[in-house]
Amino acid sequence: MSGSPQSHQPSDDEIRRQQAEAEAMKQKALAMLLDAEARQRLTNVKMVKPELASAVENYLLNAATTGRLNRAITDNELKQILSTIQQPKRDFKINRR
């Protein structure tokens, strides 16, 4: 039966387009959630630690969608969020006797 409907698999171009649209929407939302200094800091963090920047972005978007965030985040507030989300560094002390 050649007339049976087949499930439509999205092409690579469609997937890339959808991902680009989602990223554009995410960046637009973050632009409204962060002031200029905080946005620059997050961009700098993304260059050095993309996984940390992604975690902060997800945290901010989640806070905004649940209504916990109703104004732009300042640079100092972003620093606090970064320090709470960032994994603490382990200090090793070696005692020689």
Backbone hydrogen bonds in HBPLUS format (Angstrom, degrees):
<---DONOR---> <-ACCEPTOR-->    atom                        ^
c    i                          cat <-CA-CA->   ^        H-A-AA   ^      H-
h    n   atom  resd res      DA  || num        DHA   H-A  angle D-A-AA Bond
n    s   type  num  typ     dist DA aas  dist angle  dist       angle   num
A0015-ILE N   A0011-SER O   3.00 MM   4  6.32 159.8  2.05 153.2 158.7     1
A0016-ARG N   A0012-ASP O   2.90 MM   4  6.13 163.6  1.93 151.2 155.6     2
A0017-ARG N   A0013-ASP O   2.92 MM   4  6.07 154.6  1.98 145.3 152.6     3
A0018-GLN N   A0014-GLU O   2.92 MM   4  6.13 159.0  1.97 149.3 154.6     4
A0019-GLN N   A0015-ILE O   2.93 MM   4  6.16 157.9  1.98 150.3 156.6     5
A0020-ALA N   A0016-ARG O   2.90 MM   4  6.08 153.8  1.97 145.4 152.7     6
A0021-GLU N   A0017-ARG O   2.92 MM   4  6.16 154.9  1.99 147.4 154.1     7
A0022-ALA N   A0018-GLN O   2.96 MM   4  6.16 159.2  2.01 147.2 152.8     8
A0023-GLU N   A0019-GLN O   2.92 MM   4  6.10 157.1  1.97 146.3 152.7     9
A0024-ALA N   A0020-ALA O   2.90 MM   4  6.07 153.2  1.97 144.5 152.1    10
A0025-MET N   A0021-GLU O   2.97 MM   4  6.21 156.8  2.03 148.4 154.2    11
A0026-LYS N   A0022-ALA O   2.97 MM   4  6.16 154.7  2.04 144.8 152.2    12
A0027-GLN N   A0023-GLU O   2.91 MM   4  6.13 159.8  1.95 150.4 155.1    13
A0028-LYS N   A0024-ALA O   2.98 MM   4  6.14 152.7  2.06 144.2 151.7    14
A0029-ALA N   A0025-MET O   3.01 MM   4  6.23 156.9  2.06 147.0 152.7    15
A0030-LEU N   A0026-LYS O   2.94 MM   4  6.19 158.7  1.98 148.6 154.8    16
A0031-ALA N   A0027-GLN O   2.90 MM   4  6.06 144.8  2.03 141.2 150.6    17
A0032-MET N   A0029-ALA O   3.13 MM   3  5.29 130.4  2.39  98.5 111.0    18
A0033-LEU N   A0029-ALA O   3.08 MM   4  6.34 136.1  2.28 139.7 152.4    19
A0034-LEU N   A0030-LEU O   3.01 MM   4  6.02 132.2  2.24 150.4 158.2    20
A0073-ILE N   A0033-LEU O   2.64 MM  40  5.98 163.8  1.67 145.5 146.5    21
A0035-ASP N   A0073-ILE O   3.02 MM  38  6.03 159.4  2.06 163.9 157.3    22
A0039-ARG N   A0035-ASP O   2.88 MM   4  6.06 157.6  1.93 158.5 165.7    23
A0040-GLN N   A0036-ALA O   3.03 MM   4  6.25 154.8  2.09 146.0 152.4    24
A0041-ARG N   A0037-GLU O   2.95 MM   4  6.21 157.0  2.00 147.5 153.9    25
A0042-LEU N   A0038-ALA O   2.93 MM   4  6.16 162.1  1.96 150.6 155.0    26
A0043-THR N   A0039-ARG O   3.01 MM   4  6.23 149.4  2.10 142.3 150.7    27
A0044-ASN N   A0040-GLN O   2.96 MM   4  6.27 154.4  2.03 148.5 155.2    28
A0045-VAL N   A0041-ARG O   2.87 MM   4  6.18 158.7  1.92 153.3 159.4    29
A0046-LYS N   A0042-LEU O   2.90 MM   4  6.07 152.1  1.98 142.7 150.4    30
A0047-MET N   A0043-THR O   3.24 MM   4  6.55 140.3  2.40 140.5 149.5    31
A0047-MET N   A0044-ASN O   3.18 MM   3  5.31 129.1  2.45  96.9 109.5    32
A0048-VAL N   A0044-ASN O   3.38 MM   4  6.73 148.4  2.48 144.2 151.7    33
A0048-VAL N   A0045-VAL O   3.08 MM   3  5.25 122.0  2.43  99.8 114.0    34
A0049-LYS N   A0045-VAL O   2.65 MM   4  5.60 166.1  1.67 167.5 171.7    35
A0052-LEU N   A0049-LYS O   3.13 MM   3  5.45 124.7  2.45 106.0 119.1    36
A0053-ALA N   A0049-LYS O   3.10 MM   4  6.41 164.2  2.13 157.8 162.6    37
A0054-SER N   A0050-PRO O   2.92 MM   4  6.05 155.8  1.98 145.1 151.8    38
A0055-ALA N   A0051-GLU O   3.08 MM   4  6.22 151.1  2.16 136.9 144.4    39
A0056-VAL N   A0052-LEU O   2.98 MM   4  6.28 156.3  2.04 150.9 156.9    40
A0057-GLU N   A0053-ALA O   2.87 MM   4  6.10 161.3  1.90 150.9 156.3    41
A0058-ASN N   A0054-SER O   2.92 MM   4  6.12 164.1  1.95 149.3 153.4    42
A0059-TYR N   A0055-ALA O   2.95 MM   4  6.11 153.4  2.02 142.1 149.9    43
A0060-LEU N   A0056-VAL O   2.86 MM   4  6.12 164.3  1.89 156.0 159.3    44
A0061-LEU N   A0057-GLU O   2.91 MM   4  6.11 166.2  1.93 155.2 159.0    45
A0062-ASN N   A0058-ASN O   2.90 MM   4  5.96 156.3  1.96 144.9 151.8    46
A0063-ALA N   A0059-TYR O   2.89 MM   4  6.09 158.2  1.94 148.5 154.8    47
A0064-ALA N   A0060-LEU O   2.92 MM   4  6.13 151.9  2.00 146.0 153.8    48
A0065-THR N   A0061-LEU O   2.96 MM   4  6.15 157.9  2.01 147.3 152.8    49
A0066-THR N   A0062-ASN O   3.03 MM   4  6.17 143.4  2.17 145.4 154.5    50
A0068-ARG N   A0063-ALA O   2.86 MM   5  5.04 132.6  2.09 159.7 161.3    51
A0067-GLY N   A0064-ALA O   3.26 MM   3  5.19 156.2  2.32  98.0 104.9    52
A0078-LEU N   A0074-THR O   2.96 MM   4  6.23 152.9  2.03 147.4 155.3    53
A0079-LYS N   A0075-ASP O   2.93 MM   4  6.24 149.4  2.03 147.6 156.1    54
A0080-GLN N   A0076-ASN O   3.14 MM   4  6.46 152.3  2.22 143.4 149.8    55
A0081-ILE N   A0077-GLU O   2.99 MM   4  6.32 156.6  2.05 147.7 154.0    56
A0082-LEU N   A0078-LEU O   2.83 MM   4  6.05 161.9  1.86 153.0 158.0    57
A0083-SER N   A0079-LYS O   2.95 MM   4  6.19 156.7  2.00 146.5 152.6    58
A0084-THR N   A0080-GLN O   3.04 MM   4  6.28 146.8  2.15 145.2 153.8    59
A0085-ILE N   A0081-ILE O   2.97 MM   4  6.14 155.1  2.03 152.0 158.7    60
A0086-GLN N   A0082-LEU O   2.86 MM   4  5.78 158.1  1.91 149.9 156.1    61
